[in-house]
Amino acid sequence: MYKKLFIPGPTHVREEILQAQTAPMIGHRAKEYSNLQGEVRPKLQQLLYTQQPVLIFASSGTGVMEGSIRQAVRPGKRALVTVCGAFSKRWFEVSEGNGIPTDKIEVEWGLGFRPEQVVEALGQGDYDALTLTLNETSTGIQNPVAEIAAAVRAAYPEIVILVDAVSAMAGAKIEFDAWDIDCVLASSQKCFALPPGLAVAAVSERMLKRAGEVPGRGYYFDFLDNLKYWKKDQTPATPAISLIYALNKQLDDIMAEGLENRWARHLEMAGIVQAWGRKYWKLFAADEFLSPTVTTIANTRGISVSDLNKALAERGAMISNGYGDLKEKTFRIATMGDLTVADINWLLGEINDILGLA
Ligand SMILES: *Cc1c(COP(=O)(O)O)cnc(C)c1O
């Protein structure tokens, strides 16, 4: 049976978007392709409130985490990673996995970072790059990236700030230029509500300059090489053409909805889940850091989350168990992409019915 996805990726993809992928193949060096990428280009910039290039990769989001960190740190310098859950921890593993000297600061899961914590930690080492996770998908928190970036920028003008916005981009407002961050990346299967396989990354002048100073910055994700092709509305290697058709259609639909309306809808859906979570359970995340795209709920009733999901499957829905160590201790409901308030109300009604919650 078809299950509507309320998991934090892949998310529900509308029929029109699936259809958009069925357009006939075109040559990626042909004018038709450049025309397609040329249509996508300004819409991605509009989505991120930026004049800077927004590069496109045939990859999941993790690929660009790897690609970006290795071009952000010069030899002899270090990276600082902010860890507040399983996905932000991945930045640490990716950075170390690329042989970059890496340090981390951590907060208790369920919390986010405050600007002064990050600025203080940056004073402890010779850092070239800082990684932030806008929305930590395991704990359901959103970090105050704009405030952190402003404080960091004031103290360390040259540091490159890399932001994983995989579970937030296209669902929450990200003002790339105004925030003065250097790389913000996301993949297609979360708030973009596209099938997986595509990643995008906005890159600042500071990021591009830094990349030029890093020998061995890699090949596939090399921002300078990608920029050369971006200027021709192409990519260095073969792009995921079908997904870019879908992206083009989705960006049209996003603009038709209106960006502010889209952010407001995500907040409204999350607010409904949060209110329900408070009424029947406990929210895992601290109130001041609550995410607009995924709510992590503490399993205070000691239910079997996996049984709940089996019962939901029979009714055509799927939610997410807790991530890693939080499995069965928490569960997660995503409010991402093209889900509607009606979808969320329907889902919560079904859960209430299954569990006998009044
Ligand atoms: C899903 C997710 C990732 C991983 O993205 P992929 O596209 O699966 O590589 C990374 N970071 C966050 C915050 C995520 O939610």
The ligand as an SDF file (V2000), in Angstrom:
LIG
                    3D

 15 15  0  0  0  0  0  0  0  0999 V2000
   19.4650   13.9800    5.7780 C   0  0  0  0  0  0  0  0  0  0  0  0
   20.5420   14.8250    6.3460 C   0  0  0  0  0  0  0  0  0  0  0  0
   21.8580   14.7020    5.9090 C   0  0  0  0  0  0  0  0  0  0  0  0
   22.2700   13.6720    4.9070 C   0  0  0  0  0  0  0  0  0  0  0  0
   21.8720   14.0680    3.6500 O   0  0  0  0  0  0  0  0  0  0  0  0
   22.0060   13.0590    2.4110 P   0  0  0  0  0  0  0  0  0  0  0  0
   21.3330   13.7980    1.3120 O   0  0  0  0  0  0  0  0  0  0  0  0
   21.3180   11.7980    2.8350 O   0  0  0  0  0  0  0  0  0  0  0  0
   23.4490   12.8540    2.1950 O   0  0  0  0  0  0  0  0  0  0  0  0
   22.8030   15.5530    6.4100 C   0  0  0  0  0  0  0  0  0  0  0  0
   22.4750   16.4850    7.3140 N   0  0  0  0  0  0  0  0  0  0  0  0
   21.2220   16.6390    7.7710 C   0  0  0  0  0  0  0  0  0  0  0  0
   20.9390   17.7030    8.7630 C   0  0  0  0  0  0  0  0  0  0  0  0
   20.2220   15.8080    7.2940 C   0  0  0  0  0  0  0  0  0  0  0  0
   18.9600   15.9480    7.7440 O   0  0  0  0  0  0  0  0  0  0  0  0
  1  2  1  0
  2  3  1  0
  2 14  2  0
  3  4  1  0
  3 10  2  0
  4  5  1  0
  5  6  1  0
  6  7  2  0
  6  8  1  0
  6  9  1  0
 10 11  1  0
 11 12  2  0
 12 13  1  0
 12 14  1  0
 14 15  1  0
M  END
$$$$
